[in-house]
Amino acid sequence: MPTVTVIQPTIAAEQNTKIRCAAYCRVSSDSEDQLNSFMAQTRYYEKAFEKSDREQLVDIYADEGITGTHEDKRDEFQRMIKDCRRGKIDRIYTKSISRFARNTKDCLKNIRELKSLGITVFFEKENIDTAKLTDEMMITIMGGLAQEESTSISQNMRWSVQKRMQNGTYKNATPPFGFKKVNGDLEIEENQASIVRQIFEWYISGYGLKTIADMLNGMNLPGSKQNVLWKADNIRYMLKNNRYIGNAMFQKSYVTETLPHIKKRNYGEKQKYCVTGVNQQIVDKETFYAAQKLLESRHRDFETNVYPLSKKVFCGKCGATYKHRNRKSGAFWLCRTHDINAADCELKAIPQDLIYSIFIGLCNKLFCNYKTILKPLQTALQDLKFRKFSGKTQVMDISKEIAKLREQTHVLARLKTKGFLDEAKYIEQTTELTAKINKLQAELKKLTRFDDEDETLDQIDMLIDFFEKRENPMTEFEESAFESIVEKIVVIDQHELEFYLIGGFKFTEKIK
């Protein structure tokens, strides 16, 4: 018969520790009624936990006037998820699944991640508690309904726009270059219109797109959409815009009907609506169609190619991004400013293979030395993390005070609307409240600024994990590795590149 010795616990169980709860609130527009709903949700959760013996409210996360279809547009939601990953929350309360997410995929992804962290979510309207394992199918169904609700709203708005396109009453939000909006209608802006006519005249006279752009830049003429410099693409777009002969083409692009909504160019998937005589002409039709024939014979439409280095390489002299170009000798990258006018930026082109080669060399150096370079910094930041963040209750108090002041501003707005408060008094009181809110938000920013260190630590962990998982040095350029660890490259000159990696690391590499 074996002998069993019972070893008593040496650490007392924390029986009286309260569950740390968070509340998530969201309203989907910034209308007055929705703002009232926002304040009501905030007050509701503050009172709900005041007398609880088992639970304590650690924070209220509230997104105001933001859509729920894309979680990356909700700053407070993202802050809540980060705090969950950092072990600051045990349970989340929210009014309904539609408040939490209107996208089934995102809803389930977040619920599963929270479950893996040991965090439960309670949806009050649906009475669903993720602590019960059998509820995931219910969440899928309810998430689908929430998504369907959002899709239905979107379809109603889409139908409204479609009807206005069909009857020719649809109006663009931004007037094209050469026009101005007067009472919702397009009228000619003569200063800009003269530039439009000059562009058409130059083009049918034989000048190329880039040449025209260079000529306009040399004359310091104002560009479309307030751009500092004219570009060949701007000229091409203007030459093809039939608004200049009084016509309009609607639905040249469209947004997908399913979530997530993605804007796409309409190549025939959807109907297009050509409306004639909707505004005054800037260019006569003979000139316009002559330009179309030249465009068709000289150029072909193309989709913008995206390369691993796209929007990643910057000029150290002027700050412009580098653009991709092809030569017989191979691909290279060139400063956009230099490409337009070499006198404005002296930095010349850099071969793509050379940038790839330098990246491979940098990765291999870190692969051999990351334990002595990255590990000590990781340890130092972890120690700092354990010693800081003692002002959580102060953060909560300030957040509550800001919410109260915002509610007061909404009350003043309602009083003014109903005629109980005159304009001067309203401005005086709202100015005072705004000043108080700004002061409290500045204090709140000081108390929470250390969250940046957590972000940095997470990135350093990712960087170390990247090198720990590698078995051998890099022998050829790996696009996925580049996308994972490189934030940007700055070209200092023809002999030096700066690589900015995740985690705030900067490495200077010589061009040989």
Secondary structure, 3 states (H helix, E strand, C coil): CCCCCCCCCCCCCCCCCCEEEEEEEECCCCCHHHHHHHHHHHHHHHHHCCCCCCEEEEEEEEECCCCCCCHHHCHHHHHHHHHHHCCCCCEEEECCHHHHCCCHHHHHHHHHHHHHCCCEEEECCCCEECCCHHHHHHHHHHHHHHHHHHHHHHHHHHHHHHHHHHCCCCCCCCCCCCEEEECCEEEECHHHHHHHHHHHHHHHCCCCHHHHHHHHHHCCCCCHHHCCCCCHHHHHHHHHCHHHHCCEEECCEEECCCCCCCEEECCCCCCCEEECCCCCCCCCHHHHHHHHHHHHHHCCCCCCCCCCCCCCEEECCCCCEEEEEEECCEEEEEEHHHHHCHHHCCCCCEEHHHHHHHHHHHHHHHHHHHHHHHHHHHHHHHHHHHHCCCCHHHHHHHHHHHHHHHHHHHHHHHHHHCCCCCHHHHHHHHHHHHHHHHHHHHHHHHHHCCHHHHHHHHHHHHHHHHHHCCCCCCCCCCHHHHHHHEEEEEEEECCEEEEEECCCEEEEEECC
